[in-house]
Every structure is written in C-alpha cells, then in structure tokens.
Amino acid sequence: MKKEERINCFQCQYFYTTWEQAHPRGCKGYGFKTKAMPSLVVFQSSGSPCMKFKAKQR
C-alpha cells in the first residue's frame, strides 16, 4: 500500500481503543478488535483499502 493510500484510523469515527492488552484497537464498522491498525488488517485481508472509513466530525 502506498503512503498516500494509507487510511489513518485515528481520524475515523469507527475506530476505538479497547481495554484488552492483546487487542488494543477496534473497528466498529467491521466489528473486530486487533493489535495492528484496523485499516492495515482490512488491506492485508482483502487487498483493497478500507471501504468503511468515515472522517470524525470536528
């Protein structure tokens, strides 16, 4: 994945932090928890960038 294609999960409204040490990051859009950034897991699993990214309201 190119740097300009990377999705910053910290700017997504579906991203959240969990209390689990083994899975500290989560995605409410896809419904999973992971140790890595959720957008990276989605890319590695599907081969395409995250399709559920929605920027947080400021």
C-alpha positions in Angstrom: 0.0 0.0 0.0 1.4 3.4 -0.9 1.8 6.0 1.8 -0.9 8.3 0.2 -3.4 5.4 0.2 -3.0 4.7 3.9 -6.0 5.3 6.0 -5.5 6.9 9.4 -7.8 5.0 11.7 -7.4 7.7 14.4 -9.3 10.0 12.1 -12.2 7.6 11.6 -15.4 7.6 13.6 -15.5 3.8 13.7 -12.1 3.5 15.4 -12.0 2.9 19.2 -9.5 1.8 21.8 -10.2 -1.3 23.9 -9.1 -2.3 27.4 -7.7 -5.6 26.1 -3.9 -5.8 26.0 -4.0 -8.5 23.3 -6.4 -6.4 21.1 -6.0 -2.7 21.9 -7.6 -1.3 18.8 -11.0 -1.9 17.3 -13.2 -1.1 14.4 -17.0 -0.6 14.9 -17.6 -0.5 11.2 -16.3 -4.0 10.6 -16.8 -5.3 14.1 -13.4 -6.6 15.1 -10.5 -5.9 17.5 -6.8 -6.2 16.7 -3.3 -5.4 17.8 -2.5 -3.7 14.5 -4.2 -0.7 12.9 -7.6 -1.9 11.6 -7.1 -0.3 8.2 -4.0 -2.4 7.8 -5.7 -5.6 8.8 -8.5 -4.9 6.2 -6.0 -4.2 3.5 -4.0 -7.4 4.3 -7.2 -9.5 4.3 -9.0 -8.1 1.3 -6.2 -6.5 -0.8 -8.2 -3.2 -1.0 -8.2 -0.1 1.2 -10.8 0.2 4.0 -14.2 1.0 2.5 -15.9 2.0 5.7 -13.7 5.0 6.6 -15.8 7.9 7.7 -14.0 11.1 9.0 -14.8 12.2 12.5 -17.0 15.2 12.9 -14.9 18.1 14.4 
